């Protein structure tokens, strides 16, 4: 897998409000959105996310922890893994397709 990007969610990010009082954790939707944004660097500009498969959240991520995203091409799409240090935080496969036509 090829390393793509790193990101961290700051402790004062609004996404953490109420998630969870006393022990803040980065919401899974935010982790997934940041990861998909990193994957978009590998596909043609303007290509839309077509789907996600087999996404698994393996480890909670705390504010300030650095998440390192890596990916490799497979017949099903881009297999990705996001680690905090040596620990796997989330993984799955993202499929990208042609831009949606206007309706």
C-alpha positions in Angstrom: 0.0 0.0 0.0 1.1 3.5 -0.8 1.0 6.2 1.9 -1.2 9.0 0.8 -1.8 11.5 3.5 -1.9 12.2 7.2 -4.5 14.1 9.1 -5.5 14.9 12.7 -8.7 16.4 14.1 -8.0 19.2 16.5 -9.4 19.1 20.0 -11.5 22.2 19.4 -13.1 20.9 16.2 -16.9 21.3 16.3 -17.4 17.7 15.3 -16.4 16.7 18.8 -19.2 18.6 20.5 -21.0 16.0 22.6 -19.0 13.1 21.1 -18.4 12.1 23.9 -18.4 14.3 27.1 -15.4 13.5 29.2 -13.8 11.2 26.6 -13.9 12.9 23.2 -13.6 10.6 20.1 -13.5 11.6 16.5 -16.8 10.4 14.9 -16.5 7.6 12.4 -18.2 9.7 9.7 -15.5 12.4 10.0 -12.7 9.7 9.9 -14.3 8.2 6.8 -14.7 11.6 5.1 -11.1 12.6 5.7 -9.9 9.2 4.5 -12.0 9.4 1.3 -10.7 13.0 0.7 -7.2 11.5 0.8 -8.1 8.8 -1.7 -9.5 11.3 -4.1 -5.9 12.4 -4.8 -5.4 9.0 -6.6 -8.3 9.3 -9.0 -9.1 11.6 -12.0 -10.1 15.1 -11.0 -13.8 15.5 -10.8 -14.5 11.7 -10.4 -17.1 11.0 -7.8 -17.2 8.5 -5.0 -19.4 5.6 -6.3 -19.4 3.5 -3.1 -17.7 2.0 -0.1 -17.4 -1.7 0.7 -16.3 -3.6 3.8 -15.6 -0.5 5.9 -14.5 -1.5 9.4 -13.7 0.8 12.3 -11.1 -1.0 14.3 -9.9 1.5 16.9 -11.3 4.7 18.3 -9.4 7.9 17.4 -8.9 10.7 19.9 -8.5 14.4 19.0 -5.0 15.2 18.0 -4.0 11.7 17.0 -2.3 11.5 13.6 -4.1 9.2 11.2 -2.0 7.9 8.3 -3.9 6.8 5.2 -2.5 4.3 2.7 -4.2 2.7 -0.4 -3.6 0.3 -3.2 -5.6 -0.4 -6.4 -7.6 -3.7 -6.5 -10.1 -5.0 -9.1 -12.9 -3.7 -6.7 -11.5 -0.2 -6.3 -9.0 1.3 -3.9 -8.4 -0.8 -0.8 -7.5 1.6 2.0 -6.2 1.4 5.6 -5.9 4.2 8.1 -3.5 3.8 11.0 -2.8 5.6 14.2 0.8 4.6 14.8 1.0 0.9 14.2 -2.7 0.3 15.1 -5.3 0.0 12.3 -8.1 2.5 12.9 -10.3 1.8 9.8 -10.1 0.0 6.5 -12.3 -0.8 3.5 -12.6 -0.4 -0.2 -13.7 2.8 -2.1 -15.0 2.7 -5.6 -14.9 5.9 -7.7 -16.9 6.3 -10.9 -17.7 8.9 -13.6 -19.1 12.2 -12.5 -22.9 12.1 -12.1 -24.7 13.6 -15.1 -26.9 16.6 -14.5 -30.6 15.9 -13.9 
